[in-house]
Amino acid sequence: QLQASGGGLVQAGDSLRLSCAASGRTFGAYAMGWFRQAPGKERDFVAGISWSGLTTYYADSVKGRFTISRDNAKNTVALQMNSLKPEDTAVYYCAAYLNPGRDGYYGVGTNKALYDYWGRGTLVTVSS
């Protein structure tokens, strides 16, 4: 089970940190991702991290502004969002799929079809 939190209303240029808590004893075997869905749009990949944390991948739209990290001891994954823009407004979801021992090219996927487990979203609103 995944539980995302940390959303809210901020102004353009502000920062926000999302957190996702996972239940279960095998969290470290999962690749984790953050996706977002704006009103009337598809759910899109934002950032992903491999089981070990060694491999990360970002959508071009957030590269250099967002940072994904994980703490396997605490069963959490975080998304630090800096320099937020109005176009970042969306419901953000954390997701997971089993992918133990893989880093590098196969460390984390961007296709939402890969992800088996989804948390309830948290709303991020960025005002201009």
N, C-alpha and C positions, 0 to 999 in steps of 0.2 A: 504494500500500500504506500502511495506517495502523497505527501501533503505539502503543497506550495504555500508560501506566505511572503509578505513583504511588499505587496503592491500598494499603490496609493496615488494621490494626486500631487504632481510636482510641476515646477515651471521648467521651461526650456533651459538647458544648460545645467540643470541640477543632476544629482546622483541618487541612485536608489539601489538597494541590495535585496535581491530575491533569495529565498532559501527554500530548499526542498528536503523534507525529512522522510526517510524511508524506513519501513518496518521490515523485519526479517534478518536472518543471520548471514545471508550471502550477498549483502549489498556490494561487496568488493568484487563480485564476479560480473557485475553489470556495467555496460556502457550507459552513460546518462546523457540526456539531451534536454535542451530548452527549446520550446517552440512558441510561436505566438500567432494569435488570430485577431485581426482587426475586423470591425463590423463589415459584413458583406464580402469578406475575402477568405481565401483558403488559409488553412493553418500551415505556417511556414517554419522551416528550421531557423533557429537563431544561433545556437552554439551547442557543442557536444564535447564530451570528455571520455577517454577510455577508462577501463577498469582500474588502471594503476594511476591515472592522472598524468601520464607522460605525454599522451597525445590529446591535443585539443584542436577543434576546428570551428570556424566562425563563418556566418554568412557575411558576404561582402558589405552589406549595409551596416553592420555593427562592428566590423573589424577595427581595432584600434580604440574602440570606445567601451566595449563590453569584455569582461573576463569571467570565464567559468573556472570553478575550482571544486574540489571535493575533499571530504575528510572521511575516509573509510572507517576510522575508529568511531566516528560519531554518526555514521550513516547519513551524511548530509552532502548535498551539492548546492553550490551557491552561484549566483549570477550577479556580478558587480556591474552596474550600468552607470556609466559616466557620460557627461555631455549629452544628456537626453534631448531628443528632438520630438516635436509634435507627431511626426510619423512613426515614432516608437509606441504610440498609444495602441494598446491591444490587451487582450487577455493572454497571459503567459502561462504555459503549461510545462511541467517537468515530466519526463518520460524515461523509460528504461527498457533495455533488452539484454538478455543474457549473452555475454561475450567475454568469457574469462580468458586471461592470458594473452590477449591480442592488443598490440599497440601498433603505431605506424599507420600504414594505409588502411588496414582492416580494423583499426582500433575503435573507430566510432563512425557511424553512418549518419547521413543527412536525410535519408528517406524516411518519412514518418511511418511507412508500412513496416519498417524493421522493428519498431518499438511495440512491445507487448503490454507494457504497463504505463498507465497515464494517471497523473494526479488531477485533482480539480484545479482549475485555473485561478490565477490571481490577477486582478485588473490593475494595469498601469495606465494612468492618464497623464499626458504631458501637455500642459497648456502653453500657448505661445506668448 
